[in-house]
């Protein structure tokens, strides 16, 4: 009885030790795993300022920058958020150690903020004082547009006119308003700046180019790609473009008729039988492969042989019988007159020689 109790107690202790070790491992793992940049004292090792780049989704395929994934907020106390375009950078100035737990960010000459839980990957890049890491795109109002009548225009921007310079900053982060863009409007005298959202359709069509460093990377990539692709010889057809499925369909469409033609050329048909039979006919129109024709040929041959006669024996060889009442020629042998007499046979019955 005591042995069973001790055994049970030992098992309980071992299970408890395993559970405690597992809990300690989990706590240790999550306490050391970084979340963006860890909060509190973990920030002391971070070297400010540094740059973070908005990732590019398809550098080779897309000619212009699209919507990025980095969200910023708070231009001039505006708490609304917008997305910076791909390939551009934000400059992380410092960690603001307040209750909001945010980073202070520099972008387009503005002081903005991003949440602390944003994943930040420092970019190994530096910029000169006159080099811009943010978009420098000036927008032009579409002809006849009255911002005061458009839906979605912020109240601070409804009175914009040609006396303002309007610069693109980013895209609306709210998925329910993808048509809105975030802009900065500066008066001609530089004394007034207004920020807010405006429908993209309020401006003349525009594209956002890649940031200069990224554009250089794209140009190099395309040049390398062009070198790897051999130039076709002059006069040759261009390489087919399109999807893989379309190429497969074209190959099948070309190959299948060729296979059918080859099969039709080599498979015998019933129409070939008369052709093969006709090959057995002689030059006089007879088919000696035909049993009936062969029988007639043998009868004609026998009749011809029986009609021939030979003269007197010469040198011990037979004959000596007259042919047609005429004396044998020259005392024996073959009488050519016989051949002339026999020539009256029908030429269709025997081939002449």
ABEGO torsion letter per residue (X at the ends): XAAAAAAAAAAAAAAAAAAAAAAAAAAAAAAABBBEBBBEAAAAABBOBBBBBBBBABAAABABBBBBABBBBGBGGBABBBBBBBGBBBBBABBBBBAAGBBBBBBGGBBBBBBAABBBBBBBBBBBAABBABBBBBBBBBBGBBAAABBGBBAAAAABBAABBBBBAEBBABAABAABBBBBBBBAAGABBBBEBBBAAABBBBBBBBBAAAAAAAAAAAAAAAAABBBBBBGBBBBBBEBAAAAAAAAAAAAAAAAAAAAAAABBBAAAAAAAAAAABBAAGBBAABAAAAAAAAAAAAAAAAABBBBBBBGGBBEGBBBGGBBBBGGEEBBAAAAAAAAABBAAABBBX
